Amino acid sequence: MNLSNEIATLLLRMLDETGRAEIQRNELAERLGCVPSQINYVISSRFTPEKGYTVESRRGGGGYIKITRINYTAKEQMLMHIINSVGDSIGEQSARAIIINLNHSEIIPADKAKILLAAINENCYKSADKELRPKIRAAVLKQMLLGCM
């Protein structure tokens, strides 16, 4: 098993036992024989809000990292499914269809839908290179949908 998988497995075991994992990065790195940045990498790549986790950290001598599994409502589960399905890029028409469907399904209210529609509008991205616009739009849409939770 590679080191990243070993770190993730250890953290997942802690989460399964108590629903949260609270660690001191340096102590865990010493225990596993790795550098602290390896712990950061695993946490930032595998324990994200999109994957159902929140991460808090406090710096300093008594600093810690706390990972908590998020318990989503049905609405939040739907939003997470959509966020995860958006991918790395999305066109304006596809993004518009997602937002309109979310509003019609009463997952997001009309006022939030209007804001989301304005944020994904092509006019917002005119100063960006044409090939980057769908990537930026996807990132903005995902973050705004996370904000709707």
C-alpha positions in Angstrom: 0.0 0.0 0.0 1.4 3.4 -0.9 1.9 6.1 1.7 -1.1 8.3 0.6 -3.4 5.3 0.8 -2.0 4.4 4.3 -2.7 7.9 5.5 -6.2 8.0 4.1 -7.0 4.6 5.5 -5.9 5.6 9.0 -8.0 8.8 8.8 -11.0 6.9 7.5 -10.7 4.4 10.4 -10.7 7.3 12.9 -13.8 8.8 11.1 -15.6 5.4 11.2 -14.9 5.1 15.0 -16.1 8.6 16.1 -17.4 10.4 13.0 -14.4 12.7 13.2 -10.6 12.6 13.1 -8.6 15.0 15.1 -4.9 14.8 14.5 -1.7 16.8 15.1 0.0 16.8 11.7 3.6 16.6 12.9 2.8 13.7 15.3 1.0 11.7 12.6 3.9 12.4 10.1 6.4 11.1 12.7 4.3 8.0 13.4 4.0 7.2 9.7 7.5 8.1 8.8 6.6 10.8 6.3 6.8 14.6 5.9 3.9 16.7 7.2 3.2 18.0 3.7 2.3 14.4 2.7 -0.5 14.6 5.3 -1.6 17.9 3.9 -1.7 16.5 0.4 -3.9 13.5 1.4 -6.3 15.7 3.4 -6.6 18.4 0.6 -7.2 15.8 -2.1 -9.3 13.2 -0.4 -11.2 14.9 2.3 -13.0 17.8 0.5 -16.5 19.1 0.9 -17.3 17.6 -2.5 -16.4 14.2 -1.1 -18.5 14.8 2.1 -16.0 16.2 4.6 -15.2 19.4 6.4 -11.7 20.2 7.5 -10.7 22.7 10.2 -7.2 23.5 11.3 -5.6 25.5 14.0 -1.9 26.5 13.8 0.5 26.8 16.6 2.0 24.6 19.3 -1.3 23.0 20.2 -2.5 23.1 16.6 -4.6 20.3 15.1 -6.5 19.3 12.0 -10.0 18.1 12.5 -11.9 16.2 9.8 -15.6 15.7 10.1 -17.9 13.7 7.9 -20.8 15.8 6.7 -24.3 14.4 7.1 -26.3 15.7 4.2 -30.0 16.2 3.9 -31.8 15.0 0.7 -31.4 18.5 -0.8 -27.7 18.6 0.0 -27.2 15.1 -1.4 -28.8 16.2 -4.7 -26.6 19.3 -4.8 -23.5 17.2 -4.1 -24.4 14.8 -6.8 -24.7 17.7 -9.3 -21.5 19.3 -8.1 -19.6 16.1 -8.5 -21.1 15.5 -12.0 -20.2 19.0 -13.4 -16.6 18.0 -14.0 -13.7 20.3 -14.9 -15.5 22.5 -17.4 -19.1 23.3 -18.5 -20.7 25.4 -21.2 -23.1 28.2 -20.4 -26.2 26.3 -21.8 -25.4 23.2 -19.7 -24.9 25.3 -16.6 -28.1 27.2 -17.3 -30.0 23.9 -17.7 -28.7 22.6 -14.3 -29.7 25.8 -12.5 -33.2 26.0 -14.1 -33.8 22.3 -13.2 -32.7 22.9 -9.6 -35.1 25.8 -9.4 -38.0 23.8 -10.9 -37.3 21.0 -8.5 -37.4 23.5 -5.6 -33.8 22.5 -4.6 -32.8 26.2 -4.9 -35.2 29.2 -4.7 -35.8 31.6 -7.6 -33.7 34.4 -6.0 -30.6 32.2 -5.7 -31.2 30.8 -9.2 -31.1 34.3 -10.7 -27.8 35.0 -9.0 -26.4 31.7 -10.2 -27.6 32.4 -13.8 -25.9 35.8 -13.7 -22.6 34.2 -12.4 -22.4 31.6 -15.2 -23.4 34.1 -18.0 -20.9 34.3 -20.8 -20.5 38.1 -20.3 -18.8 37.4 -17.0 -16.0 35.6 -18.8 -15.3 37.8 -21.8 -11.9 38.9 -20.4 -10.7 35.3 -20.0 -9.3 33.2 -22.9 -12.0 31.4 -24.7 -10.6 28.0 -23.9 -10.5 28.8 -20.2 -14.1 30.1 -19.9 -15.7 26.6 -19.4 -13.2 25.7 -16.7 -13.7 29.0 -14.8 -17.5 28.6 -15.2 -17.4 25.1 -13.7 -15.3 26.2 -10.8 -17.7 29.2 -10.1 -20.8 27.0 -10.5 -19.5 24.4 -8.1 -18.5 27.0 -5.4 -21.8 28.7 -5.7 -23.8 25.5 -5.4 -21.7 24.6 -2.3 -22.8 28.0 -1.0 -26.4 27.0 -1.5 -26.1 24.2 1.0 
